[in-house]
């Protein structure tokens, strides 16, 4: 299988669906001629034409509104919001219209819509290009929220999202676009061509939304992670020498509680890590779910490592970013209690 970056895998997924389904369209700011700010859509307009892949004004609410209108009339729009930080003007459309349409119409209408958004930090983007707003969408009934961590998953999950009959928020960790990241921002970059998950099959395949993946088997404790934090978890486990089991959630809503429960019941200890701010973050929901499902199996309090309750800084980014050292301390604490 060819090695791909996550950028190439996402582009390939859109190419596959544009080719096999005439109802699929791709649009957003600069996604057409320019190919997107991260080049995820490069070449798609030249191949599929300006009526299938096209640019829009700088107006996120209009992008979402137009996509919802198309989706209710038989099309399958896959739209890009240039950074997740820019989604807020579209939040009303996505949460009050797209998410509710199936229910308010008693099943007469559906909204097969995908909203792709680069998310997270690690690229010195500062407070307006580094946010992780996933919890704002997991709180909304009617939306699905997906975050891949590998090129293989990115393609399979995006194809599944485009084919889904309901709206999917598809968050792409921008720090992983060109390779895995283990927390050393001054170290040598690692490309996807040297990672097994960089191998991506040609053609069509899907990964069911709502299924987690065990990225590392272990028996000492369970780490629940997603996106960039999957690799931070690997680095922290290696640093501590602990036999940690790492669960890549991949899908936050629906959540694969079965895989989580099986792991925590086996290990008896759990650490949750995410890059978003702590208060009201998705980690709080994970802790509640584990506490309810696995209480009698827990041997120590669940630990949580997150971003701080502050705007994402630029100059001190690596004090905010949950790195291997912070996570390693939480792993050690989970083993001591």
C-alpha positions in Angstrom: 0.0 0.0 0.0 1.3 3.5 -0.7 2.4 5.7 2.2 0.3 8.9 2.5 0.3 11.9 4.8 -2.9 12.7 6.5 -3.4 15.5 4.0 -3.1 13.1 1.1 -5.4 10.6 2.8 -8.1 13.1 3.3 -7.8 14.4 -0.3 -8.0 10.8 -1.5 -11.2 10.2 0.5 -12.8 13.2 -1.1 -11.6 12.2 -4.5 -13.1 8.7 -4.1 -16.5 10.1 -3.1 -16.5 12.8 -5.7 -15.8 10.1 -8.3 -18.4 7.5 -7.2 -21.3 9.8 -6.0 -22.5 12.7 -8.1 -24.3 14.1 -5.1 -21.1 14.9 -3.3 -19.7 18.4 -3.4 -16.8 20.0 -1.7 -16.6 23.7 -0.9 -15.2 26.3 1.6 -12.8 29.2 1.8 -9.9 28.7 -0.7 -10.6 25.0 -1.2 -11.0 25.3 -5.0 -8.3 26.8 -7.1 -5.8 27.2 -4.2 -6.5 23.8 -2.8 -7.1 24.8 0.8 -4.8 26.5 3.4 -3.3 23.1 4.2 -3.6 21.8 0.6 -6.1 19.1 1.6 -8.2 19.8 -1.5 -5.3 20.5 -4.0 -6.1 19.3 -7.5 -9.7 18.3 -6.8 -11.2 21.2 -8.6 -9.1 20.6 -11.7 -10.2 17.0 -11.7 -13.9 17.3 -10.8 -14.8 20.8 -12.0 -15.8 24.1 -10.6 -19.4 23.0 -9.9 -18.2 20.1 -7.7 -15.3 21.8 -5.9 -15.6 25.5 -5.4 -14.6 28.5 -3.3 -17.0 30.5 -1.0 -16.8 33.9 0.6 -15.3 34.3 4.0 -18.6 33.6 5.8 -18.8 30.4 7.9 -22.5 30.8 8.6 -23.2 31.0 4.9 -21.0 27.9 4.2 -23.0 26.0 6.8 -26.4 27.3 5.8 -25.8 26.6 2.1 -24.5 23.1 3.0 -27.6 22.3 5.1 -29.9 23.5 2.2 -28.1 21.2 -0.2 -28.1 18.3 2.2 -31.9 18.5 2.7 -32.3 18.4 -1.1 -30.5 15.2 -1.8 -26.8 16.3 -2.0 -23.9 15.3 0.2 -21.8 18.4 0.9 -18.3 18.0 2.5 -17.4 21.5 3.5 -14.2 22.9 5.0 -14.0 25.5 7.8 -10.4 26.8 7.5 -9.6 26.5 11.2 -11.8 25.0 13.9 -11.4 28.4 15.7 -13.6 30.0 12.9 -16.6 27.7 13.3 -18.4 29.9 15.9 -20.4 32.0 13.4 -21.7 28.7 11.9 -22.5 27.2 15.3 -26.1 28.3 15.3 -26.7 26.7 11.8 -25.0 23.5 12.8 -26.6 23.0 16.2 -30.0 24.4 15.7 -30.7 23.4 12.1 -28.4 20.5 10.9 -28.5 18.6 14.2 -32.3 19.0 14.6 -33.6 18.4 11.1 -34.2 14.6 11.3 -36.1 15.0 14.6 -38.1 18.2 13.9 -39.2 16.7 10.6 -40.2 13.3 12.1 -37.7 11.6 9.9 -39.0 13.2 6.6 -35.7 15.0 6.1 -32.1 14.1 6.9 -28.9 16.2 6.7 -26.0 14.2 5.2 -23.4 16.9 5.8 -19.7 16.8 6.8 -17.9 19.8 8.3 -14.1 19.3 8.1 -12.0 21.5 10.4 -8.3 21.5 11.3 -8.1 21.5 15.1 -5.6 21.8 18.0 -2.3 23.4 18.5 1.4 22.6 18.3 2.1 24.8 15.3 2.5 28.2 17.0 -0.9 29.3 15.8 -1.8 31.3 18.9 -5.2 31.6 20.5 -7.2 32.0 17.2 -5.6 29.1 15.3 -5.1 26.4 18.0 -8.5 25.7 19.7 -10.0 22.3 20.3 -13.8 22.8 20.4 -14.9 19.2 20.2 -16.8 19.3 23.5 -19.1 22.0 22.1 -20.3 19.5 19.5 -20.5 16.4 21.6 -23.0 18.2 23.8 -25.4 18.5 20.9 -27.8 15.6 20.2 -28.0 14.9 16.5 -24.3 15.6 15.6 -21.6 13.0 15.3 -18.0 14.0 16.2 -15.0 12.3 14.8 -11.2 12.9 15.3 -8.8 10.6 13.4 -5.1 10.3 14.4 -3.7 8.4 11.4 -3.8 8.7 7.6 -5.4 5.3 7.4 -8.2 6.3 9.8 -8.6 9.7 8.3 -9.5 8.3 4.9 -11.7 5.5 6.2 -13.5 7.7 8.6 -14.0 10.6 6.2 -15.5 8.2 3.6 -17.8 6.8 6.3 -18.7 10.4 7.4 -19.6 11.5 3.8 -21.8 8.4 3.4 -23.5 8.9 6.8 -27.1 10.1 6.6 -26.6 12.6 9.5 -24.3 15.6 10.1 -20.7 14.8 11.1 -18.2 17.2 12.6 -14.9 16.0 11.3 -11.9 17.4 13.3 -8.4 17.0 11.9 -5.5 17.4 14.2 -3.3 19.8 12.2 -0.2 18.8 14.1 -0.6 15.3 12.6 -1.1 16.4 9.0 2.4 15.5 7.9 3.5 13.0 10.5 3.0 11.7 14.1 4.1 14.0 16.9 5.6 12.7 20.2 5.9 16.0 22.0 9.4 17.2 21.2 8.9 20.4 19.2 12.6 20.9 18.9 13.3 17.3 17.7 13.5 15.9 14.2 10.2 15.7 12.4 8.9 12.2 11.7 6.9 11.6 8.5 4.0 9.2 7.9 6.2 7.3 5.5 8.0 5.7 8.4 4.8 4.8 10.3 2.6 1.7 9.7 -0.6 3.8 9.8 0.8 5.9 7.0 0.0 3.0 4.6 -3.4 3.8 3.0 -5.2 1.5 0.6 -6.3 2.7 -2.8 -10.0 3.1 -3.6 -12.9 2.8 -1.3 -13.0 1.6 2.3 -14.7 2.8 5.4 -14.2 2.7 9.2 -17.4 2.6 11.2 -18.1 5.8 13.1 -18.3 4.9 16.8 -15.5 2.4 17.0 -12.3 3.0 19.1 -9.0 1.3 18.4 -6.5 -0.2 20.9 -3.2 1.4 19.8 -1.1 -0.2 22.4 -1.9 -3.3 24.5 -1.1 -3.2 28.2 -2.2 -4.4 31.6 -1.0 -1.7 34.1 -3.4 1.1 33.3 -5.6 2.5 30.5 -5.0 5.8 28.7 -7.9 7.3 26.9 -6.8 9.7 24.1 -7.6 11.0 20.7 -5.9 13.0 18.0 -2.4 14.2 18.7 -2.6 13.0 22.3 -2.5 9.4 21.1 1.2 9.9 20.3 1.8 11.9 23.5 0.4 8.9 25.3 2.8 6.6 23.6 5.7 8.8 24.5 4.7 9.1 28.1 4.2 5.3 28.4 7.7 4.7 27.0 9.1 7.4 29.3 7.7 5.8 32.4 8.2 2.2 31.4 4.6 1.4 32.3 2.7 -1.4 30.6 -0.1 1.1 29.5 -2.9 0.3 27.2 -3.7 3.2 24.9 -7.2 3.6 23.5 -7.6 5.9 20.5 -11.2 6.9 20.7 -11.4 8.1 17.0 -15.1 8.9 17.5 -16.3 11.0 20.5 -20.0 10.8 19.6 -21.0 8.0 19.3 -18.5 6.8 21.9 -17.2 3.2 21.9 -17.9 2.6 25.6 -17.5 -1.2 25.2 -13.8 -1.0 24.2 -13.2 1.5 27.0 -15.0 -0.6 29.6 -13.2 -3.8 28.6 -9.8 -2.1 29.0 -10.5 -0.4 32.3 -12.0 -3.5 33.8 -8.7 -5.3 32.8 -6.3 -2.7 34.1 -8.2 -1.1 37.0 -6.7 2.3 36.4 -7.5 5.1 33.9 -5.9 8.3 32.7 -7.7 10.7 30.4 -5.8 13.2 28.2 -6.9 15.9 25.7 -5.5 19.2 24.5 -8.7 21.2 25.0 -9.3 23.3 28.1 -10.0 21.4 31.3 -13.3 22.8 32.6 -16.2 21.3 30.6 -13.8 19.4 28.3 -14.7 16.0 26.9 -12.4 14.4 29.5 -15.0 15.2 32.1 -17.5 13.1 30.2 -15.1 10.3 29.8 -14.4 10.2 33.5 -18.1 10.2 34.3 -18.7 7.3 31.9 -15.8 5.3 33.3 -16.8 5.9 36.8 -20.4 4.8 36.1 -19.4 1.7 34.1 -16.2 0.5 35.9 -16.5 1.8 39.5 -16.0 -1.6 41.2 -12.9 -2.3 39.0 -11.1 1.0 39.7 -8.1 0.7 42.0 -7.2 4.4 42.0 -8.9 7.8 41.1 -9.1 8.6 37.4 -6.4 11.1 36.4 -6.9 13.9 33.9 -4.3 15.8 31.8 -5.6 18.7 29.7 -4.9 22.1 28.4 -5.2 25.0 30.9 -8.3 27.1 31.4 -6.8 30.0 29.4 -6.6 31.2 25.8 -4.1 29.1 23.9 -0.8 31.1 24.1 1.7 31.7 21.4 5.0 32.4 23.1 4.5 29.8 25.8 2.7 27.2 23.7 4.6 24.3 25.2 3.6 25.2 28.7 0.0 24.9 27.6 0.3 21.8 25.4 -0.1 18.6 27.4 3.3 17.0 26.7 4.8 13.7 27.7 6.2 15.0 31.0 2.8 16.2 32.3 1.2 12.9 31.2 4.0 10.8 32.7 3.4 12.4 36.1 -0.3 11.5 35.9 0.5 7.9 34.9 2.9 7.6 37.9 0.2 9.1 40.2 -2.4 6.7 39.0 -0.1 3.8 39.8 0.8 5.1 43.3 -2.8 5.6 44.6 
